[in-house]
Structures are given as structure tokens and as C-alpha cells.
Amino acid sequence: MLTRRSFLIASGLTALASTRVFGANDTLRIGLIGAGGRMKNLLDAADKVAPYQIVAVSDVYGPNREAVLQRSNGLATTHLDYREVLEQDMDAVIIAAPDHWHVRMAVDALAAGKDVYLEKPVTHTLEEGATLTRAVRSSKQILQCGM
């Protein structure tokens, strides 16, 4: 059954994947920034709509990192600092960190050449919105916002 959440996740993953030409056996390689309950919900929805591989995860809480490591069958690298995730070879990042980090993390991800799926709220102020808009327009990356 297609729910609103799975539709949004599908459209987000599709938008992020559109920057690469995928063959039949290709899988979207993603990094995760913020691995709490919201990220778990996003991954559960993504499981139903598109093939992906978790390359790296960042979260300040160890049990959250470990849960994603297990979910990736031990293949993902784990990090305290989200910038280390951005150094990895991947197609896109999903950001589900605390709200006040969204703009900084998204701007850094775009600068690192990663497509971004960003949870709401995207920004808290008009100034943050302008900063993020400049970052998107000055890159060739896709920023997909979801909820």
C-alpha cells in the first residue's frame, strides 16, 4: 500500500538518484546524518520503494550508530562527526539530525558534492533560508525536502 510517507520517500530517493544514470544492478549509496527514531522511520519507508546501500552514518549517540551498523550488515562506517560522513564516496545523504543543525549540515553536504534529502523544518530563519538557497543554486546537487 502506498502511503503519503512512502510516496514522499520514493520521490525523494528518485530525485536524488536522478543525478546518476543507474543500471539494473545499481544501488543508491547513501550516508545518514542523525540516526534516531526519525531516520529509522525514513529507512523503513525507503526499504519499500528503492534499493539503497548505507555507506556511512553519523550520530552523537552510540546506540543509534550501532543500530544503523547492524541494519547495513556491518558495511557502514560509523562516525561522531557528520563531516566524516561527507568525506565518503556516496551518491546522497539523508539528514534527520536535530533541527538547528539542518542548514549547516545541508550546506556542507552540498559543498561536498552530495545530493541531500533534508527533513523539515528546513530552516528556522529567513537568513538561513537565503544561505541554503545560495548553496543549492551554486552547486549542481539536488536538495529534496521532506517530512
C-alpha positions in Angstrom: 0.0 0.0 0.0 1.4 3.4 -1.0 1.2 5.8 1.9 1.9 9.5 1.9 5.2 8.8 3.7 6.3 6.1 1.3 5.4 8.4 -1.6 7.5 11.2 -0.2 10.4 8.9 0.4 10.1 7.4 -3.0 10.0 10.8 -4.7 13.0 12.0 -2.6 15.1 8.9 -3.4 14.1 9.2 -7.1 15.1 12.9 -7.2 18.4 12.1 -5.5 19.0 9.2 -7.9 18.3 11.3 -10.9 21.8 12.8 -10.9 23.3 9.5 -11.8 22.5 7.0 -14.6 21.7 3.7 -12.9 21.8 0.3 -14.5 19.6 -2.6 -13.5 22.1 -3.7 -10.8 23.0 -0.2 -9.4 22.1 0.8 -5.9 21.9 4.3 -4.5 24.7 4.7 -2.0 23.7 6.9 0.9 25.1 8.4 4.1 23.0 9.1 7.1 23.3 12.1 9.4 21.3 11.8 12.5 20.3 8.2 13.2 17.5 8.4 15.7 13.8 7.4 15.5 13.0 9.7 12.6 15.9 8.2 10.5 14.6 4.7 11.3 11.2 5.7 10.0 12.7 7.1 6.8 14.7 4.0 6.2 11.7 1.7 6.9 9.8 3.7 4.2 12.8 3.6 1.8 13.1 -0.2 2.2 9.7 -0.4 0.4 10.5 1.8 -2.6 14.1 1.8 -3.8 17.3 -0.2 -3.5 20.0 1.6 -1.4 23.1 0.8 0.5 24.1 2.6 3.7 27.7 3.7 3.3 28.2 5.7 6.5 26.3 7.0 9.5 26.9 9.8 11.9 25.1 10.3 15.3 26.4 11.5 18.6 24.5 8.7 20.4 26.4 5.4 20.1 23.4 3.0 20.2 21.9 4.9 17.2 25.1 4.4 15.2 25.2 0.7 16.2 21.6 0.1 15.1 22.4 1.5 11.6 25.6 -0.5 11.5 23.6 -3.7 12.1 21.0 -2.6 9.6 23.8 -2.2 7.0 25.0 -5.7 7.8 28.2 -4.3 9.2 29.1 -2.5 5.9 28.6 1.2 7.0 31.3 3.2 8.7 30.2 5.0 11.9 31.2 8.5 12.9 30.6 11.0 15.7 31.4 14.0 13.3 29.0 14.3 10.4 31.7 15.8 8.2 33.5 12.5 8.2 30.3 11.0 6.5 30.6 13.7 3.8 34.2 12.5 3.0 32.9 9.1 2.0 32.2 8.0 -1.6 28.4 8.1 -1.9 25.6 9.5 -4.0 23.5 11.3 -1.4 22.9 11.9 2.3 19.8 11.9 4.3 19.7 14.4 7.1 17.5 13.8 10.1 19.5 15.5 12.8 18.2 18.0 15.3 16.5 21.0 13.6 19.1 23.6 14.5 21.8 21.7 12.5 19.8 21.3 9.3 21.1 24.3 7.4 24.8 23.8 8.4 24.8 20.1 7.5 22.9 20.6 4.2 25.3 23.4 3.1 28.3 21.2 4.0 26.8 18.2 2.2 26.1 20.3 -1.0 29.7 21.7 -0.9 31.0 18.1 -0.6 29.1 17.3 -3.8 26.4 15.2 -2.2 22.7 15.3 -3.1 20.6 15.9 0.0 17.3 14.6 1.4 16.5 17.0 4.3 13.9 16.6 6.9 11.7 19.5 8.0 12.0 22.1 9.3 14.4 23.2 6.6 15.3 26.5 8.3 14.4 28.5 11.3 15.0 32.0 9.9 14.8 33.9 6.6 18.6 34.3 6.8 19.1 30.6 7.0 16.8 30.2 4.0 18.9 32.6 2.0 22.1 30.8 3.0 20.6 27.4 1.9 19.2 28.8 -1.3 22.6 30.2 -2.3 24.3 26.9 -1.5 21.8 25.0 -3.7 22.0 27.4 -6.6 25.8 27.5 -6.6 26.0 23.7 -6.7 24.9 21.1 -9.2 23.4 19.0 -6.5 19.7 18.3 -5.6 18.2 19.2 -2.3 14.9 17.4 -1.6 12.9 18.5 1.5 10.6 16.1 3.2 8.5 15.4 6.2 
